[in-house]
Amino acid sequence: MAGTINETDMYNLLSQVFKPEVANTLLQQLKGETKPAPIVDWVMPGDLITAEFMNQMLAVLADLQLRVAELEGGSAEDGVIIYEPNLSTTLHIDDRLTIVGKNILPDSIVSIDNALLTSGQSSTDNSRFVFDHIPPFDTIEAGGRFVTLEVSNAKGKQTAKFKLLPMELTTLLGELSILQSGGPPAGTKYTPGGRYTFTFTITADTRPDETFLVIPSVDTGWTAYAVVSAAANAAKLEPAEISIKAAANATTPTIATVYVAVLIPYGTATQTTGKLTLQIKSKKLSPSRKWLSPPVSITVDGNPQPTRQITVSLSTTTAGDAAVRSNSDGSRTALVAPNSAAELYFDVIVPSAGKYRVDSKKLANFLGDQSTPQWSANVSGSSDGVLNLAAKDQVIVTVSAKSDAKQANLEFEITSIDNPNVSGYLTPYVEPLVIR
């Protein structure tokens, strides 16, 4: 049925797609006034008017023309009409798509940029058509872009444009590693009452953007807290958190830096050793996800240990009755069934591809082991522990547990053949796997 539209309704319609001053000018032109008020600058002098901008303007005008024709009772009344989505609509891949309009029949063919959508549901009055998910599009990059929705059926065909963004992530994906990359100058002697600053580098292949809690601790109970820089008297970092942008891609991680100050209490005995670790914990998206740095030893009356330039983390296990458990502090424990062997996979990130040696002697020396060996370990694929590694690679260690095996620490140290100062270190727990 033909309808009518008054001046107020027309202005409200125009103001949905144009700024108020532009809507007012267009309304005056539609009323036939010969001297409409000038449009307030929308595109500033010197601005680049792109093809995308002009195409968007043309789409706005076409959409407006269709809406006016429908309201005034033209031929569009009997054809397909799309009210939503429109140019003011922004959706993400995997969002629900609800098409609102008229004459959207159950057998309508619906597409986005010529890609057909399937499994849609139409309302009984043909005013809505719903798809549970917008499918992935390889060409949708971080900033998104305008796409063309098309609906066609026996009543006709109509298109509409809306902005489509990549999938909106609600949980944290990916992994990160933490490595001590700096500390007190060489030759420094740790003394009671002293304050010492350590630098940790975070290499994050995570997405989306996230804020992480920064939680340093020393196993002896010494005070440790994050600070704003490596300066001697740097202020405490408050709140103790760091924002990490999403990684550009798997080969371009985000790099972040955390500084930690440690206070050795007065009266601490000589040769007392505290082990500093830094835990990084997802604050908002996945609070259960956390990561832990390898320990940094701080020995009273001793000197700083060399910083490690190789990142080592226990990843997974295969072959045999075994598993890897994620602990509440962000560390990981290997579980191996007694009287069996398992392959443990260690992810390593080295400064450059080349030859590296895993210290077989230390590997066989399980920390906390009893006088009678309960565990044994060797590097798979190498009799002397020397391996050719890519910049990001895996080292496989075969671990065997005897019948009386108890909890111990596996000592994994890897060093560059060409530069002994380039090394990495990790001492994950190993425990007997109890099979029920």
C-alpha positions as CSV (number, residue, x, y, z in Angstrom):
1,M,0.0,0.0,0.0
2,A,1.3,3.4,-0.9
3,G,2.4,5.5,2.0
4,T,3.2,9.2,2.7
5,I,6.1,10.8,4.5
6,N,6.1,14.2,6.2
7,E,9.0,16.6,6.6
8,T,10.0,15.4,10.1
9,D,10.1,11.8,9.0
10,M,12.2,12.7,6.0
11,Y,14.6,14.6,8.1
12,N,14.9,11.7,10.6
13,L,15.6,9.3,7.7
14,L,18.2,11.6,6.2
15,S,19.9,12.1,9.6
16,Q,20.5,8.4,9.9
17,V,23.0,8.4,7.1
18,F,24.2,12.1,7.0
19,K,25.4,14.6,9.5
20,P,22.6,17.0,10.7
21,E,23.8,20.0,8.5
22,V,24.0,17.7,5.5
23,A,20.6,16.2,6.2
24,N,19.1,19.7,6.5
25,T,20.6,20.8,3.1
26,L,19.3,17.7,1.3
27,L,15.8,18.2,2.8
28,Q,15.7,21.7,1.5
29,Q,16.7,20.5,-1.9
30,L,14.0,17.8,-1.9
31,K,11.4,20.4,-1.0
32,G,12.4,22.4,-4.0
33,E,13.9,25.5,-2.2
34,T,16.1,27.3,-4.6
35,K,18.6,28.6,-2.0
36,P,19.4,25.8,0.4
37,A,21.7,26.5,3.3
38,P,25.3,25.8,2.5
39,I,26.7,22.5,3.7
40,V,29.1,22.8,6.6
41,D,32.5,21.4,5.6
42,W,32.5,17.6,5.8
43,V,35.6,16.9,3.7
44,M,38.2,19.5,4.7
45,P,40.2,21.4,2.1
46,G,43.3,19.4,1.1
47,D,41.7,16.1,2.2
48,L,42.2,13.1,-0.2
49,I,38.9,12.0,-1.7
50,T,39.4,8.4,-2.3
51,A,37.5,6.0,-4.6
52,E,36.3,4.2,-1.5
53,F,34.8,7.4,-0.1
54,M,33.0,8.1,-3.4
55,N,31.7,4.6,-3.7
56,Q,30.4,4.8,-0.1
57,M,28.7,8.1,-1.0
58,L,27.1,6.5,-4.1
59,A,25.9,3.6,-2.0
60,V,24.4,6.0,0.6
61,L,22.5,7.8,-2.1
62,A,21.3,4.6,-3.7
63,D,20.2,3.4,-0.3
64,L,18.4,6.7,0.4
65,Q,16.7,6.6,-3.0
66,L,15.3,3.1,-2.3
67,R,14.1,4.1,1.2
68,V,12.3,7.2,-0.1
69,A,10.7,5.3,-2.9
70,E,9.5,2.6,-0.5
71,L,8.1,5.2,1.9
72,E,6.3,7.2,-0.8
73,G,4.8,4.1,-2.3
74,G,6.8,3.3,-5.5
75,S,7.6,0.1,-7.3
76,A,10.0,-0.9,-4.5
77,E,7.0,-1.8,-2.3
78,D,6.7,-5.1,-4.2
79,G,10.4,-5.8,-4.5
80,V,13.1,-6.9,-2.1
81,I,14.0,-4.2,0.4
82,I,16.9,-4.3,2.9
83,Y,16.8,-2.0,5.9
84,E,19.6,-3.7,7.8
85,P,22.5,-4.2,7.6
86,N,23.4,-0.9,6.1
87,L,26.4,1.5,5.8
88,S,26.2,2.3,9.6
89,T,26.4,-1.4,10.5
90,T,29.6,-3.0,11.6
91,L,29.9,-6.8,12.1
92,H,32.6,-9.3,12.7
93,I,33.3,-12.6,10.9
94,D,31.5,-15.3,12.9
95,D,28.8,-12.8,14.2
96,R,25.1,-13.5,13.7
97,L,23.8,-11.8,10.5
98,T,20.2,-10.6,10.7
99,I,18.8,-9.1,7.5
100,V,15.8,-6.8,8.1
101,G,13.6,-5.7,5.3
102,K,10.6,-6.7,3.1
103,N,9.9,-9.6,0.8
104,I,12.9,-11.6,2.0
105,L,11.4,-15.0,1.0
106,P,12.4,-18.3,2.5
107,D,14.0,-19.4,-0.8
108,S,16.1,-16.2,-1.1
109,I,19.6,-16.5,-2.4
110,V,21.9,-14.5,-0.1
111,S,25.6,-13.7,-0.7
112,I,28.4,-11.5,0.6
113,D,30.8,-10.4,-2.0
114,N,29.4,-13.1,-4.3
115,A,30.1,-15.8,-1.7
116,L,26.8,-17.7,-1.0
117,L,25.5,-18.0,2.5
118,T,23.6,-21.2,3.5
119,S,21.4,-22.4,6.3
120,G,19.6,-19.1,6.8
121,Q,16.2,-18.9,8.6
122,S,13.4,-16.7,7.3
123,S,10.6,-15.1,9.5
124,T,7.0,-16.0,8.8
125,D,6.3,-12.4,7.6
126,N,9.4,-12.4,5.3
127,S,10.8,-9.4,7.1
128,R,13.8,-11.1,8.6
129,F,16.4,-13.6,7.4
130,V,19.0,-14.8,10.0
131,F,22.3,-16.6,9.6
132,D,23.9,-17.9,12.8
133,H,27.5,-17.1,11.6
134,I,29.1,-14.9,9.0
135,P,31.7,-17.2,7.3
136,P,35.4,-16.4,7.1
137,F,36.7,-14.2,4.3
138,D,40.5,-14.3,3.5
139,T,40.5,-10.7,2.3
140,I,39.2,-9.2,5.5
141,E,42.2,-7.6,7.2
142,A,42.6,-6.0,10.6
143,G,40.9,-2.8,9.8
144,G,38.0,-4.5,8.0
145,R,36.3,-3.2,4.8
146,F,32.9,-2.6,3.3
147,V,31.3,-5.7,1.7
148,T,28.2,-6.1,-0.5
149,L,25.3,-8.1,0.8
150,E,22.9,-9.3,-2.0
151,V,19.4,-10.9,-1.6
152,S,17.5,-12.2,-4.6
153,N,14.3,-14.1,-5.0
154,A,11.2,-14.1,-7.1
155,K,10.4,-10.6,-5.9
156,G,13.6,-9.2,-7.2
157,K,17.1,-8.4,-6.1
158,Q,18.6,-5.9,-3.7
159,T,22.0,-5.1,-2.3
160,A,23.3,-3.4,0.8
161,K,26.8,-2.5,2.0
162,F,28.1,-2.9,5.6
163,K,31.5,-3.0,7.2
164,L,32.9,-6.4,8.0
165,L,35.8,-6.8,10.5
166,P,37.9,-9.9,11.3
167,M,36.6,-12.3,14.0
168,E,36.4,-10.8,17.4
169,L,38.5,-12.9,19.7
170,T,37.1,-13.3,23.3
171,T,39.9,-15.6,24.5
172,L,43.6,-15.3,24.4
173,L,45.3,-17.4,21.7
174,G,48.9,-18.2,21.1
175,E,52.0,-18.5,23.3
176,L,54.6,-16.3,24.8
177,S,58.1,-16.8,26.4
178,I,59.9,-14.9,29.1
179,L,63.7,-14.6,29.2
180,Q,66.0,-12.7,31.5
181,S,67.9,-10.4,29.1
182,G,69.7,-8.1,31.6
183,G,70.8,-7.6,35.2
184,P,73.4,-6.1,37.4
185,P,76.7,-5.3,35.7
186,A,79.3,-8.0,35.5
187,G,81.5,-8.0,38.6
188,T,78.7,-6.9,40.9
189,K,78.6,-8.7,44.2
190,Y,75.3,-9.4,45.8
191,T,75.2,-8.1,49.4
192,P,72.5,-8.0,52.1
193,G,70.5,-4.7,52.0
194,G,71.2,-4.3,48.3
195,R,68.6,-3.6,45.6
196,Y,69.2,-5.1,42.2
197,T,67.3,-4.7,38.9
198,F,66.8,-7.4,36.3
199,T,65.4,-7.1,32.8
200,F,63.1,-9.6,31.2
201,T,62.2,-9.8,27.6
202,I,58.7,-11.2,26.6
203,T,58.3,-12.6,23.1
204,A,54.6,-12.9,22.5
205,D,52.9,-14.7,19.6
206,T,49.5,-13.9,21.1
207,R,46.3,-12.3,19.9
208,P,44.3,-10.2,20.4
209,D,45.6,-7.2,22.3
210,E,45.7,-8.0,26.0
211,T,46.8,-6.7,29.4
212,F,49.0,-9.0,31.5
213,L,49.7,-9.0,35.2
214,V,53.4,-8.9,36.1
215,I,54.2,-11.0,39.1
216,P,57.8,-11.4,40.2
217,S,58.8,-13.5,43.2
218,V,61.9,-15.0,44.9
219,D,61.6,-18.5,46.5
220,T,63.4,-17.3,49.6
221,G,60.7,-14.7,50.3
222,W,62.9,-11.7,49.4
223,T,60.9,-8.7,48.2
224,A,60.6,-8.4,44.4
225,Y,58.4,-6.0,42.4
226,A,58.2,-4.6,38.9
227,V,59.7,-1.2,38.2
228,V,59.3,1.3,35.4
229,S,62.9,1.1,34.1
230,A,66.4,-0.4,34.7
231,A,67.5,2.8,36.4
232,A,69.0,2.2,39.9
233,N,66.2,4.0,41.8
234,A,63.4,3.4,39.3
235,A,59.9,3.8,40.7
236,K,57.5,0.9,41.3
237,L,55.4,-0.1,38.3
238,E,51.8,0.6,39.4
239,P,49.6,-1.1,38.5
240,A,51.9,-4.0,38.0
241,E,50.8,-4.9,34.5
242,I,51.9,-4.6,30.9
243,S,49.9,-4.2,27.6
244,I,51.0,-6.4,24.8
245,K,49.7,-5.8,21.2
246,A,48.6,-8.8,19.1
247,A,51.4,-10.3,17.1
248,A,51.4,-9.3,13.4
249,N,51.8,-12.9,12.4
250,A,53.6,-16.1,13.6
251,T,57.0,-14.9,12.4
252,T,56.6,-11.4,13.7
253,P,56.0,-11.6,17.5
254,T,55.4,-8.7,19.8
255,I,58.4,-7.9,22.0
256,A,57.9,-6.3,25.4
257,T,60.2,-5.6,28.3
258,V,59.6,-5.9,32.1
259,Y,62.0,-4.6,34.8
260,V,62.1,-6.2,38.2
261,A,63.8,-5.0,41.4
262,V,64.9,-7.4,44.1
263,L,65.8,-6.5,47.7
264,I,68.1,-8.8,49.7
265,P,67.2,-8.4,53.4
266,Y,69.9,-7.2,55.8
267,G,71.3,-10.1,57.8
268,T,71.0,-12.7,55.0
269,A,73.8,-15.3,55.4
270,T,76.6,-15.5,52.8
271,Q,76.0,-18.1,50.1
272,T,72.2,-17.9,50.5
273,T,70.7,-18.3,47.1
274,G,67.3,-17.0,46.0
275,K,65.7,-17.9,42.7
276,L,63.9,-15.1,41.0
277,T,61.1,-15.9,38.6
278,L,58.7,-13.7,36.7
279,Q,55.1,-14.8,36.1
280,I,53.0,-13.2,33.3
281,K,49.3,-13.7,33.6
282,S,46.4,-12.8,31.3
283,K,44.3,-10.2,33.1
284,K,41.0,-10.0,31.2
285,L,40.6,-12.6,28.4
286,S,42.0,-15.8,29.8
287,P,42.9,-15.3,33.5
288,S,43.8,-19.0,33.9
289,R,46.6,-18.6,31.3
290,K,50.0,-17.8,32.8
291,W,53.7,-18.2,31.9
292,L,56.8,-18.4,34.1
293,S,60.4,-17.4,33.3
294,P,63.3,-19.8,33.9
295,P,64.7,-19.0,37.4
296,V,67.5,-16.5,37.9
297,S,69.9,-17.4,40.7
298,I,70.9,-14.7,43.1
299,T,73.6,-15.8,45.6
300,V,74.7,-13.5,48.5
301,D,78.4,-12.6,48.1
302,G,78.3,-14.1,44.6
303,N,78.3,-12.5,41.2
304,P,75.4,-12.3,38.6
305,Q,75.0,-15.3,36.4
306,P,75.2,-14.7,32.6
307,T,72.0,-13.7,31.0
308,R,70.4,-16.4,28.8
309,Q,69.7,-15.6,25.2
310,I,68.0,-18.9,24.3
311,T,64.4,-19.4,25.3
312,V,63.5,-22.9,26.4
313,S,60.0,-24.2,27.3
314,L,58.5,-27.6,27.9
315,S,55.9,-28.1,25.2
316,T,54.4,-31.6,25.0
317,T,55.1,-35.3,25.0
318,T,54.5,-38.3,22.8
319,A,55.4,-42.0,22.7
320,G,54.7,-43.9,25.9
321,D,52.5,-43.3,28.9
322,A,53.2,-39.7,29.7
323,A,51.7,-36.2,29.9
324,V,52.6,-32.6,30.5
325,R,50.7,-30.8,33.2
326,S,50.3,-27.0,33.4
327,N,50.8,-25.8,37.0
328,S,49.1,-22.9,38.7
329,D,52.3,-20.8,38.7
330,G,52.7,-21.1,34.9
331,S,55.3,-23.8,35.0
332,R,54.9,-27.2,33.4
333,T,55.6,-30.7,34.8
334,A,56.4,-33.8,32.8
335,L,54.6,-36.9,34.0
336,V,56.1,-40.3,33.0
337,A,54.7,-43.7,34.0
338,P,57.1,-45.8,36.1
339,N,59.0,-48.5,34.2
340,S,58.5,-46.7,30.9
341,A,60.0,-44.0,28.7
342,A,58.6,-40.9,27.0
343,E,59.7,-38.3,24.6
344,L,59.6,-34.7,25.9
345,Y,59.4,-31.9,23.4
346,F,61.2,-28.7,24.3
347,D,60.5,-25.6,22.2
348,V,63.7,-23.5,21.8
349,I,64.2,-20.1,20.3
350,V,67.8,-19.3,19.4
351,P,69.3,-16.1,18.2
352,S,70.3,-17.6,14.8
353,A,70.2,-21.0,13.1
354,G,73.3,-23.2,13.7
355,K,74.9,-25.8,15.9
356,Y,73.9,-26.1,19.6
357,R,74.8,-28.5,22.3
358,V,72.4,-29.8,25.1
359,D,74.6,-30.7,28.1
360,S,74.2,-34.4,28.3
361,K,76.0,-34.6,31.7
362,K,73.6,-32.1,33.3
363,L,70.6,-33.8,31.5
364,A,71.5,-37.1,33.2
365,N,71.9,-35.3,36.6
366,F,68.3,-35.1,37.9
367,L,68.2,-32.5,40.6
368,G,66.5,-33.9,43.7
369,D,67.1,-37.5,42.6
370,Q,68.1,-40.1,45.2
371,S,71.5,-41.7,45.5
372,T,70.1,-44.6,43.4
373,P,69.2,-43.2,40.0
374,Q,65.5,-43.2,39.5
375,W,65.4,-41.4,36.2
376,S,67.5,-41.3,33.0
377,A,67.5,-38.9,30.0
378,N,69.2,-38.5,26.7
379,V,68.9,-36.2,23.7
380,S,67.1,-38.0,20.9
381,G,68.9,-38.1,17.5
382,S,72.3,-37.1,18.9
383,S,74.9,-39.2,20.8
384,D,76.8,-36.1,22.0
385,G,73.9,-33.6,22.4
386,V,74.9,-31.5,19.4
387,L,72.0,-30.5,17.1
388,N,71.5,-28.3,14.0
389,L,68.7,-26.0,15.0
390,A,66.6,-23.5,13.1
391,A,65.9,-20.1,14.8
392,K,62.7,-21.7,16.2
393,D,62.9,-25.4,16.7
394,Q,62.3,-28.4,19.0
395,V,64.6,-30.6,20.9
396,I,63.4,-34.1,21.9
397,V,64.6,-35.6,25.1
398,T,63.8,-39.2,25.9
399,V,63.1,-39.7,29.7
400,S,62.8,-43.0,31.4
401,A,61.3,-43.5,34.9
402,K,62.2,-46.5,37.1
403,S,59.6,-48.2,39.4
404,D,60.6,-46.2,42.5
405,A,60.9,-42.8,40.7
406,K,59.9,-39.7,42.8
407,Q,59.6,-36.1,41.9
408,A,62.8,-34.5,40.6
409,N,64.0,-31.7,38.3
410,L,65.3,-32.3,34.8
411,E,68.3,-30.0,34.2
412,F,68.2,-28.8,30.5
413,E,71.0,-26.5,29.5
414,I,71.7,-25.6,25.8
415,T,74.7,-23.7,24.5
416,S,75.8,-22.3,21.1
417,I,78.8,-24.2,19.7
418,D,80.1,-21.0,18.1
419,N,79.5,-18.7,21.1
420,P,79.5,-20.3,24.6
421,N,78.0,-17.1,26.0
422,V,74.8,-17.8,24.2
423,S,72.8,-20.3,26.3
424,G,69.4,-21.3,27.6
425,Y,68.4,-23.1,30.8
426,L,65.3,-24.8,32.2
427,T,64.7,-27.1,35.1
428,P,61.1,-28.5,34.8
429,Y,59.8,-31.0,37.3
430,V,59.3,-34.6,36.3
431,E,57.0,-36.8,38.3
432,P,55.8,-40.4,38.1
433,L,52.5,-40.7,36.2
434,V,49.8,-42.4,38.3
435,I,47.5,-44.4,36.1
436,R,44.2,-45.3,37.6
